[in-house]
Amino acid sequence: MTADVSSRPSVLRRSGTAAEKPGPEPKSDTLPDVSWDWWRAAPRIAVVGIFMLLLGAFLFFARSLIAPIVAAAVISIMFGPLAARAARYRMPPALFALGCVGLVILLANIGMILLGGVLADWAARAPELVETLRAKAGFLERPLATWRELQLSLAAVLGTSVEPIKFELPASNILTQAVNFLTPAVGELVVFFGSLFFFLLSRNSQRRHLVLMFRSQDARLRALRVLNTLEASLTRYLAVVSLINIVVGAVAAGIAYAFGLPSPALWGIAAFMLNYIPYVGPAVVALILLVLGLIALPTVPAALLAPALFVAFATIEGHFVTPALVGRQLTVSPLALFLSLAFWTWLWGPLGTFLATPILIAAVVVREHTMPSDEVVLPD
């Protein structure tokens, strides 16, 4: 009995020692289980997703009201540095707002006067021009015949019928439909100019209320930095891109004049305006030069020279000249720019196309100030 009793404490001591000093746990190469974290975040993700869908639907169905207001807000931000300078010279805000609205109206009227007469002449000659294009469209016969043969082969295998291909160009109201698509309604113009006037008139009070919405001093200073950087960035973007577009318009007019295309001044103005739209604008100008070449030049190879020369120039300008002049701060990802163009064009039409780049630049500026991220170099 004595031996049994004396042996128990040693067993207890050994067990206690083992419990107090556990051995090293075996290492595991598996990743931690994050499924529970995803399930906890799922309701928040769902709420944010539903909000984004509802916001997109609202912006789409209320585009006739929201799009002119957003355009006026963007242009008023671009006039921000001028408004600050006018305030230092004690210019009344109402006078400055009226002057800016008058300047925008004057530029719009100049563009309409320059384009109106030539567009009316081309609209009157539309049937003749379409017939000329139809007569010179023989280079499309071979690709269409190949496509027709492929369709017939697939139809024979699948046992279906194929409708004949008809290459026809409508001979009426082509330019009229384009002008109706690009021209905003009178109500949208009233909303735009009214919003622009009141945005410029109440710029200081808007900035003050927006900054005072935040409680802490750091948040207010950050909001003020965001507003100043946003105004400077958009103004710089507009100034630099406008100068570049003047050169692009002059080059396009020179190409049209050198190849003997009709109305070179008109297409120079069109290239100046369309080059505000990345990717899409130069492509439209190249297509216009191709159509003009098919109308005015005797052969198809000669008609291809003018658009090819403009595409080469636009490629150099878009990939080297503009990024170097605009600067790294305003240079955005090409993929993000393309997606922004696609989204805002689908949402708001031509006005959304013009607003896609300023909205993306504004989003980049806000993200850099509110969500700064440390750059991490990843291995190749």
Residue pairs with C-beta under 8 A, 6 or more apart in sequence:
56 347
58 66
59 66
59 347
59 348
60 347
63 347
63 348
63 349
64 185
64 187
64 188
65 191
67 188
67 348
67 351
67 352
67 355
68 184
68 188
68 189
68 191
68 192
68 195
68 351
69 191
69 192
69 195
70 355
70 359
71 192
71 351
71 354
71 355
72 191
72 192
72 193
72 195
72 196
72 199
73 195
73 199
74 234
74 355
74 358
74 359
74 362
75 104
75 196
76 196
76 199
76 200
76 203
77 230
77 231
77 234
77 235
77 362
78 231
78 234
78 235
78 238
78 358
79 100
79 200
79 235
80 203
80 231
80 234
80 235
81 231
81 232
81 235
82 96
82 100
82 235
83 93
83 96
83 200
83 203
86 96
87 93
87 204
93 200
93 201
93 202
93 203
93 204
94 201
96 200
97 196
97 197
97 198
97 200
97 201
98 197
100 196
100 200
101 193
101 196
101 197
101 200
104 193
104 196
105 193
111 269
111 273
114 265
114 266
114 269
115 266
115 269
115 270
118 263
118 266
119 175
119 179
119 266
122 129
122 175
122 263
123 173
123 174
123 175
123 176
126 171
126 172
126 173
126 174
126 175
127 171
127 172
129 295
130 169
130 170
130 171
130 174
131 171
132 294
132 295
133 169
133 291
133 294
133 295
134 168
134 169
136 294
136 295
136 300
137 167
137 294
139 300
140 167
144 165
144 167
147 165
148 162
148 164
148 165
151 162
152 162
155 161
155 162
181 349
181 350
182 350
184 192
184 351
199 206
207 224
207 227
210 223
210 227
211 220
211 223
211 224
211 227
212 220
213 223
214 220
214 222
214 223
222 369
222 370
225 369
226 365
226 366
226 369
226 370
229 365
229 369
230 362
230 365
230 366
233 329
233 330
233 361
233 362
233 365
234 358
234 361
234 362
236 326
236 327
236 330
237 326
237 330
237 357
237 358
237 361
240 322
240 325
240 326
241 275
241 276
241 322
241 326
244 275
244 317
244 321
244 322
244 325
245 271
245 272
245 273
245 275
245 276
246 272
247 317
248 271
248 272
248 275
248 313
248 314
248 317
249 268
249 269
249 270
249 271
249 272
249 275
250 268
251 271
251 310
251 313
252 267
252 268
252 270
252 271
252 272
252 285
252 289
252 310
253 264
253 265
253 267
253 268
253 269
253 271
254 264
254 268
255 261
255 289
255 306
255 309
255 310
256 263
256 264
256 267
256 268
256 289
256 292
256 306
257 264
259 293
259 296
259 297
259 302
259 305
259 306
260 296
260 297
261 267
261 289
261 292
261 293
261 296
261 297
261 306
262 292
262 295
262 296
267 285
267 288
267 289
267 292
270 285
270 288
271 281
271 282
271 285
271 310
273 281
274 280
274 281
274 282
274 284
274 285
275 281
275 282
275 285
275 314
276 354
276 357
277 341
277 353
277 354
277 356
277 357
278 318
278 337
278 341
278 357
279 318
279 337
279 338
279 341
280 341
280 345
280 353
282 310
282 311
282 314
282 318
285 310
285 314
286 307
286 310
286 311
286 314
287 307
289 306
289 307
289 310
290 303
290 304
290 306
290 307
292 306
293 302
293 303
293 304
293 305
293 306
293 307
294 300
294 303
297 303
323 331
330 361
330 364
332 360
332 361
332 364
336 360
337 356
337 357
337 360
340 356
340 357
340 359
340 360
341 353
341 356
341 357
343 352
343 356
344 352
344 353
344 355
344 356
344 359
345 352
345 353
345 356
346 352
348 355
